[in-house]
Amino acid sequence: MPVPTSLFAVALLSLDGVGRVTAHRLLERFPTAEAVRTAPREQVLLRLKGVAHADRTVDAICDPAFDEATEAARAQVAALAGRQIHVLTPGATGWPAGLDALDRADRPVVLYAFGDLAALAWPSLSVLASAPLAAEPFERAQDVARAVL
């Protein structure tokens, strides 16, 4: 049974040294761990050319222990689904197309969305930040949201 791309993405991000750029580069060509494992190693490494520790990342995905990371991701996604939180990856139904306009380094690999996914297709304004967010930028973002509404 193939593992959904969202589970692969969550598991991939749990690996040491794997960030947004590496994850995006892998997911663009290899949507599952099985796709990485069955592709010629040289092809996978070619897609990761210039990425630090590419060999180590490919080894980790090909290691049977990566299946444990996938199962942990499955449990995490199931727990989120129980709280009505959807886990989306680029190209998934509901993924906001506007995010694809961002540079790979700024674009999220995984989007956690609460509620009705149809709202993601509506005209929108996005304010993206990394945690922890200081009080002043948070308040400014709230002011922008109130003004737009």
PyMOL commands that set and color helices and strands:
alter all, ss='L'
color gray80, all
select helices_A, chain A and resi 5-13+20-29+33-38+41-47+54-62+66-82+97-101+117-121+135-148
alter helices_A, ss='H'
color red, helices_A
select strands_A, chain A and resi 85-88+111-114
alter strands_A, ss='S'
color yellow, strands_A
deselect
rebuild
show_as cartoon
